[in-house]
Amino acid sequence: MAIATETSPASLTNDEILRYSRHLIMPEVGMEGQQKLKAAKVLCIGTGGLGSPLALYLAAAGVGTLGLVDFDVVDYTNLQRQIIHSTADVGRKKLDSAAEKLSAINPFVEIKKFDTRLSSENALEIFADFDIIADGTDNFPTRYLVNDACVLTGKPNVYGSIFRFEGQASVFATEEGPCYRCLYPEPPPPGLVPSCAEGGVLGILPGLVGVMQATEVVKLILGIGDPLIGRLLLIDALGMKFRELKLRKNPECPACGAHPTITKLIDYNEFCGIRGEEEKPLTAGIPEIQVEELKRRLDAGDDLFVLDVREPHEYQICNIGGHLIPLNDLPKRVSELDSSREIVAHCKMGGRSAKAVAFLQQAGFKKIHNLSGGILAWADRIDRTMPKY
Amino acid sequence: MAKIHIPTPLRQYAGKQPVVDVSGKTVGEALSDLVARHSELRRHLYTEDGKLRSFVNVYLNDEDVRYMEKEATPITENDNISIVPSIAGGRSPIIMRSHSRMSPSGACCCC
């Protein structure tokens, strides 16, 4: 099924015809198909791991208008997978970095930049000018926001998501097909599904899934092939296996069902049980020690027991010689700790170790502190030669 | 024995196995067998009152069991049951409530 575009197919210049010759000589695309691509308007939400390959290939393919939504700045740790950004772009706005690369690949593409966080206040307005939405975001609230906005505006949602070595891809929110809420009516409680920052991600994985999304976008525009409507593709990069599950439109879906209850966009952070990013995790009641104080006391020869609650592979990257008991193992290895000694617990940034301290306090340990800022703070302020990760 | 495919986020609670052989005549029995063999999986799959968590989908071969007989759906030896949780990748959320016990994933939200 082809997605109808509101403007008539755009004509191609001689340069464009030459550029797209490898498309044009295929009967499945041809002049007519390429003109459909040129007339199409696709919104890419996120120019990160998934958004990078997605936008790059859509620009190369000649999608006439590409909208980019991203408020973020390129970070050094992004470069392992966000291939639209280069080392020289670190510190720049992702939007600018991405737009520049896309225009360089294909100056015929009109790039529309939206330097904003997608929200309930702006989503419907932003979506209005586009035919297809490609969701390359990295969090649950936005997934639900994009889905609901797609259903409300009648635009298909080309979905891709990743975790470590696995991915999912589908096309949601078409008229006859299911939407994201048909599959997942409710989000998981925060903390139950680890993020890339916690769990890591194989750099190539968003490349694989992002190009699948680009493929689905092109198929929808051209009206060829079998799009992933009503199909959830499960990608296992380690096994290089692809499985497919059937997705059904839920007749009782609150968004796209026969009697929808979602008629406007809601507060998605609240829906997902998440407060805004300004809030820090509560650490009330957790005694803390600063890295300077720890350094001073270790140098003075104080009898401190340093407990490292990270994972073994993190210990290999850098450590301060602490006794390693990963957080998950703490309950069964608590006998390795001597509650008569003063213990300082640390992790990478201070979150996991705060939980360890809370746990040990409940277990009766009284002489225990959390190293504020974790080993990253140590690398920042005490030992500049220590690698950061 | 039927097989249950364990998604990556949950493999750490299933002895790191991607697939577990289980016995049972229905999907429900197969899942019970799974959590009997790997008890840490229970709280990820079930709420405290024993219901399957809503963000966890269960498929028998390629069909969502919600559209069959749910946990009463009969299974045979060659069947493949898949657990499909929602994943989003990327950004870690800041939690609204502090957890007095450790987060089940073992990883904190700020690291």
Contacts between the chains, C-beta under 8 A, distances in Angstrom:
chain1	res1	chain2	res2	distance
A	48	B	90	7.0
A	49	B	89	7.0
A	49	B	90	7.2
A	50	B	89	7.7
A	137	B	88	7.4
A	137	B	90	7.1
A	138	B	88	6.2
A	138	B	89	5.2
A	138	B	90	2.0
A	138	B	91	4.6
A	139	B	88	5.5
A	139	B	90	6.0
A	139	B	91	4.7
A	139	B	93	6.4
A	140	B	86	7.1
A	140	B	88	5.0
A	140	B	93	7.3
A	141	B	93	7.8
A	143	B	86	7.9
A	143	B	88	5.7
A	161	B	86	7.9
A	161	B	87	5.1
A	161	B	88	5.6
A	161	B	89	5.7
A	162	B	87	7.0
A	162	B	89	4.4
A	163	B	8	5.9
A	163	B	9	6.2
A	163	B	87	4.1
A	163	B	88	7.9
A	163	B	89	5.7
A	164	B	8	5.2
A	164	B	9	7.9
A	165	B	8	6.3
A	166	B	7	7.0
A	166	B	8	4.9
A	166	B	87	7.3
A	168	B	87	6.5
A	183	B	57	6.5
A	183	B	86	7.7
A	184	B	54	7.9
A	184	B	55	5.5
A	184	B	57	7.3
A	184	B	86	4.4
A	185	B	54	5.8
A	185	B	55	8.0
A	186	B	54	4.5
A	186	B	55	5.5
A	187	B	55	6.2
A	187	B	86	6.8
A	188	B	53	7.6
A	188	B	55	4.4
A	188	B	85	6.9
A	188	B	86	6.0
A	190	B	93	4.5
A	190	B	94	7.8
A	190	B	95	4.7
A	190	B	96	7.1
A	190	B	109	6.9
A	191	B	93	7.9
A	191	B	95	5.6
A	191	B	99	6.6
A	191	B	103	4.3
A	191	B	104	7.4
A	191	B	105	6.7
A	191	B	109	5.9
A	192	B	44	6.9
A	192	B	103	7.6
A	192	B	104	6.1
A	192	B	105	6.6
A	193	B	9	5.7
A	193	B	85	6.6
A	193	B	86	7.0
A	193	B	87	6.4
A	193	B	88	7.2
A	193	B	105	7.3
A	194	B	9	6.4
A	194	B	92	7.6
A	194	B	105	4.7
A	194	B	107	5.1
A	195	B	88	7.5
A	195	B	89	6.9
A	195	B	90	5.8
A	195	B	91	5.8
A	195	B	92	3.8
A	195	B	93	7.5
A	196	B	89	5.1
A	196	B	90	5.0
A	196	B	91	7.7
A	197	B	90	7.7
A	197	B	91	7.1
A	197	B	92	5.0
A	197	B	111	7.2
A	198	B	92	5.7
A	198	B	105	7.2
A	198	B	107	3.9
A	198	B	108	7.3
A	198	B	109	7.4
A	198	B	111	6.2
A	199	B	9	7.5
A	199	B	105	7.9
A	199	B	107	6.7
A	201	B	89	6.5
A	206	B	89	7.5
A	232	B	84	7.2
A	234	B	82	7.7
A	234	B	84	7.2
A	239	B	18	7.7
A	243	B	62	7.7
A	243	B	82	7.5
A	244	B	62	6.2
A	245	B	59	5.1
A	245	B	62	5.0
A	245	B	63	7.8
A	245	B	64	7.1
A	245	B	82	6.7
A	245	B	84	6.6
A	246	B	62	5.2
A	246	B	63	5.6
A	246	B	64	6.8
A	247	B	64	7.3
A	248	B	64	6.4
A	248	B	67	5.5
A	272	B	93	6.9
A	273	B	95	7.6
A	273	B	96	5.3
A	273	B	97	7.8
A	274	B	93	4.4
A	274	B	94	6.4
A	274	B	95	7.1
A	274	B	96	6.1
A	275	B	94	6.0
A	275	B	95	7.8
A	275	B	96	4.7
A	276	B	94	7.6
A	277	B	94	6.0
A	279	B	94	5.5
A	280	B	94	7.1
A	280	B	110	7.5
A	281	B	94	6.4
A	281	B	95	6.0
A	281	B	98	6.5
A	281	B	108	7.6
A	281	B	109	6.2
A	281	B	110	5.9
A	282	B	98	3.8
A	283	B	98	7.8
A	284	B	98	7.7
A	326	B	106	7.0
A	327	B	102	6.1
A	327	B	106	5.3
A	327	B	107	7.8
A	327	B	108	7.8
A	328	B	12	7.8
A	328	B	102	7.3
A	328	B	106	3.6
A	330	B	102	7.6
A	347	B	108	6.8
A	347	B	111	6.1
A	348	B	111	4.3
A	349	B	108	7.6
A	349	B	110	5.3
A	349	B	111	4.7
A	350	B	110	7.0
A	350	B	111	8.0
A	351	B	108	3.1
A	351	B	109	6.1
A	351	B	110	3.8
A	351	B	111	5.2
A	352	B	106	7.9
A	352	B	107	6.8
A	352	B	108	4.0
A	352	B	111	5.9
A	354	B	108	7.5
A	355	B	99	7.0
A	355	B	102	5.0
A	355	B	103	6.9
A	355	B	108	6.4
A	356	B	102	7.8
A	358	B	100	6.2
A	359	B	101	7.3
A	359	B	102	6.2
A	362	B	100	7.6
A	374	B	111	7.3
